[in-house]
C-alpha cells in the first residue's frame, strides 16, 4: 500500500511539473519570474542582509565591552635559601580579572557611522530596483522578439499555402495552354525558396524562445512557449503627455537618480565621519582582579577574597598631531563628495537624454506603424489585382511573384514596426513610473 501511494505521489508530481513546464507564459509572468530568479537581484538581497549585519555592528559600538580572563601559572626551579641552601621550589599562582570599557564621547563618530549604514540600506534598495527595471526591459524585448518571430512564421506559412495552391492553378493554366511552362517552373522555384525561408523562420523562433527561457533561468527549453493571445498595439495614451512631464516624473521616481542622490548623502556622511577624527575621545573603564597561590596556609577562596582589587576611571584622548592622517581623510572624503555631485549631474543628463530618445522613438515608431498599415493595405489590393490578372493569363509568373513578394515584405514590415512600437511604449511606461510587475500587452 505504501509503495502504491509513493508511486502515485511521484507520478502526480511529475505530471504537475510537466504541466508547469508546458505552460504558456504571459509577459507579466515572465517579468515576475525573471525578477524572482535573477542572480544579480539575488546578490542584491544578500547585500541587504550584509547591510543589516553592518547596522548591528554599528549599533554595537555604542555598547560597553566586557572581557573576562583567568589564568593558572606554574613556576619551578632551584632557589637559594640562606638557612637550608639551594631548594627546588614550585609555585602555582591563580589569577582572574574582569574589564569593562565604554566610549563616552568620540566626536559622534559611532552615531554617524550608524546613520551611514541606514543610508546605505536605502542605496542598496534603489540599486535592486534599477536591476529589476533592466531585467524587465530585457525580458520585454526578448518576449516581443518571440512574438514577432512567431507571427512572421505564420505569415510565411500562409503564403506558402497560397503558393501551393498557385502551383496547382498554374499547372491547370499550363495544361490549357494559357501560360508557358516557364511560369510553372517559376512558381515551383518560389515554393522551394519559401521552404528555406520557413526553415530560417522556425530556427529564429527557436532561438528567440531559447534566449527568453535563459533570461528566465529555465532549463526545459523544448516545452517553453509564450501565451498564444491576440497581441494588439496597446493604448498609446502615454504619448499624450508632454515629454517634459515624462522627464519630471522620471526625475522624481527613477532609481538611477535615487542612487545618485543617495551616493551624495553617503559622501556627505563620510565627510562628517572623517571630521570626527579631529575631536577628542572620552572613555570610561572599570577593572576587577584577584589572585591566589596554591600550597599556602590560606585557603584559595580566602586568598581570592583578600587579594582582590578594583580600578576605574575616565580616559581623555586629545589628537594633537597624527601625521596629517585625519586631514587627509577629510580631504579624500570631500573629493569623493565632489565626484558624487558630478555623477548626479551626469545621471540627470543621461536620464533626460534617454527619455527624449525613448519619447522620440515611440512617436517615430507610431508613425512607422501607421505607415506600414497603409502600405500593407495598398500591397494587398495590388496583389489581389495581380492575382485576378494572373488567373486569366494576363500576367506572367515573374510579375505575379514580384507582387506577392512585395505583399510579404509589407506584412513583415508591419510586424517589425508593430513590435518595435510596443517595445518603445513599454520603455516609456517604465520611465513614466509604471511598476515593472505591471507591464503587460
Secondary structure, 3 states (H helix, E strand, C coil): CHHHHHHHHHHHHHHHHHHHHCCEECHHHHHHHHHHHCHHHHHHHHHHHHHHHHHHHHHHCCCCEEEEEEEEEEEEEEEEECCCEEEEEEEEEEEEEEEEEEEEECCCHHHHHHHHHHHHHHHHHHHHHHHHHHHHHHHHHHHHHHHHHHHHHHHHHHHHHHHHHHHHHHHHHHHCCCCCHHHHHHHHHHHHHHHHHHHHHHHHHHHHHHHHHHHCCCCCCCCCEECCCCCCCCCCHHHHCCHHHHHHHHHHHCHHHHHHHHHHHHHHHHHHHHHHHHCCEEEEEEEEEEEEECCCCCCHHHHHHHCCEEEEEEEEECCCCCCCHHHHHHHHHHHHHHHHHHHHHHHHHHHHHHHHHHHHHHHHHHHHHHHHHHHHHHHHHHHHHHHHHHHCCCCCHHHHHHHHHHHHHHHHHHHHHHHHHHHHHHHHHHHCCCCHHHCCC
